[in-house]
């Protein structure tokens, strides 16, 4: 763990200070012949929210989805590098990607509840893992942690698709945390939500980081400043004719936004992107 | 300058906006005419089924809903000049052969659809298979009968098995294409969610794809069953006909459609009346499956 963590200090001494849960070292990520991301060291710290920001096509989602091997579902995807998780390389030859995803959960951009009841949605992962304990209690706990319990406790048998967008996203978060994963990856979880629902999900994230480690891709820089402890800024390199993303710099959110070390970061932050 | 002086344009300079409906304006007339035409076309589309149902009810209803309906539904077909009798063997035979066809074609069809829709949608095998299933849609149903005749009947004789297999050939295409359609419509994000929770591919299919696509799959299955129940051509060469209740699957078997074909050509009024009754029963069976299919796809609130 420490040895892995130290390798990141070489590249970016400010990137991580605490205990690193996932130490991601990307050498190259390909989609077919297309080089999507290169040379990026992204340590994810325990009980913190790591925000990934950057312009479209900079590879931040690709890197996030590489952490739990979601990209394996794309046939032409190829990952070169390592993702060290509790001392094991997630891309190691003996690793089952299905098991990786049970420890490193995921919340997606579009709320994607299953077309089953609210209860069954939350219980899905527990049943999948043949959970033997009190299912009702765990479902209630997950919904409470996702700040959804009070709104749905009287209609647990209703379809998950009957909820509003913000509620659906919190349901998906409840579903993801019901199995108590170690790390939660969130790929622009608020981009399909209105400001009120966004605020609720953000408050939820801040609450969740006490128990989980979160990594968050966001297009909204204000969101990064509101919730992320550490921010990673990615950019696109078009110098070789392609569009290859890479990590420009990473550090405590305040430092990235107030005193970035790289000119690219400064330009991006000061521009009125969001 | 004064030409473009917007501040001076007064209400007097512009006519009052005319918002009342102009019934006899050219475009209003055209719109009314076209609306009427589509209305008429929609009505015409409903005419065949309604008139067929009417005719069947008039001609066959008296026997089916009459005093001796039990005999009609369970009795043996009458011989020439004999009165009374029923279509029992044909009803049972049709149900048995449609059952055989369903047992054969539904599992194969759904498994094929899983391959086409989830596992390898873009592979060469999938493309070929999908194309062939579509070709089979336009395949004359009598060819299924001829095919099974050549492969099975020549060696083992006419049987319910042969009839069921011929119907299965015809059902397969409907089941495969409808189930693939239903499976393909399961949103990718639902599958992503399942993978993201640590589902294996098998679990994604069993726990998410099939339950979510189930209404569509069932609709396809029921339409296939309804279609098979009404087929006659494939049964001519395979199940032939029988005047008795089926006792073994390996013997010639009666079916409603063949009974209609046989009896409607006979010179006896009793048989002709029974042919009408059998037509009504057949249409009611088909209608029942269609209505079931409709009920299943209705969204749950």
Interface residues (C-beta under 8 A of the other chain):
Chain A: X68 X70 X73 X98 X99 X100 X101 X102 X105 X106 X108 X110 X112 X113 X114 X115 X116 X124 X125 X128 X129 X159 X172 X175 X176 X179
Chain B: X187 X189 X190 X192 X193 X194 X195 X196 X197 X198 X199 X200 X203 X207 X208 X211 X212 X300
